[in-house]
Amino acid sequence: MKKNFPLQAEGKHPDRVLEAVKHEIRKYFKRERNRTLPKGVDFWDFDCKVGLSADSAEVVRVGAVIEAVDAAAKTGASSVYVEILSKHGVRVIKAQDDHEDPQQDAQY
C-alpha cells in the first residue's frame, strides 16, 4: 500500500479523520497477515515508511507506524504519506553462548 491520506476533510472533525486513517492502516495489516503463507515462510513482514510526502518519508518499524501518523497529525499537516510493503519473513534462531547459565533464563 502506497497512499497519501488526507488529515483534514471539510465537515468532519480532524480527530475522526485521523481515527479513520489509523483504522484503515490497522485493517491493511490484518488483511495482509491473514493471507496464506508460501512454503518456507514463517510470517509476513513489512517494510514501512511514513512522512509528509513520498520524498520525505522515513523508514519506521511496524509498531511505530501509528505513532508516526499521530506525530504528523500533531504538526498540523494536511496529509500524511504511508507506504507499507509486505515481504516474506523467516524466523532466525539465535544460538546461545556456551558460557551462559541455562537456569538464568528459566521462569519460576
N, C-alpha and C positions, 0 to 999 in steps of 0.2 A: 504494500500500500504506500503510495506516494501521494500525499494530499495536503492541500493548503486549506486549513479550517478557518473560517471567519469567526472572530470572537465577539463581534458586535452585529446585532441584527435589529432592524427597525421594528419597534413594537414588542420586543422581547427583553426581559431583564438580562443583563450580562452574566449574572450567576447561573441562570438557567441555560444560556447558550454554552457556557463553559462546562456545565454538567453534561449536556448533550454530547459535546466533543469527547469528554472523558469516557462516556458510556460507549460511544462508537469505537474508541480505541480498545477498551476492555473487551467489547464484543468481537473485534477482529482477532485479538489474541486468543480468545476462547475458541473461535471458529477454526483458526489455524492449528491449535493444539489438538483439536478433535479429529483432524484428518488422519487417515491411516498412514502408518509408518512404513517406508520401504524396508526391505530386508537389510540387516546390518546397521540399522539406525536405531538409537535408543530413545531419542526425544527430538522435538522440534526446537531449534534455537533461533534467535532473531538478531539481526543487525539493525540497530535503531539510531536515527538521527532526529534531532528536534532543533528548530531555530525559527527566527522571524521570517526567513526566506530560504529557498533551496540552496543558495550560495553560502549563506551564513550558518547553516545547520551544523550542529556539533554532535559527535558520536556520544550516545548515552547508553547505559545498560538498561535492560528490560525493566527492572524495578524502578528506574528513575524517569521513565517517560512521562508519567502522570505529573510528577513533581516538576519536570521541565516545562510542561504545558501550563501548570499553575504559575510558575515563575514568569513565563512570558505574558500571561494574562495580568499579573500584578504590575507589570511595567506599563500597562495601558496600550499594548499593541492591538492593532485592528485585526490581525490574523496571525496564525502560527502554522509553520510547515512541519509535518510529521512524516517520516519515512520509516517504514517497518518492512524488512525483507526477511522471510523465513528461510532457514537453511537446515541441513541435517546436522544433528548433534550425536556424538558418540561419547559415552562415558569413559573417562580415563581413570583407572585405579592407581592411586599413589602408593608406592612401595614404602613400607615403614622402615625406619632406620633400625639397625641391629642393636644399637645401644639404648633404645627407648625401653622403658618399663611397660610391658603389656597391661599390667594391672592398673596403671595410672589412668588409662582411658576407660576402664570399666566403671559402670554406673551401679551404685548400690541402692 
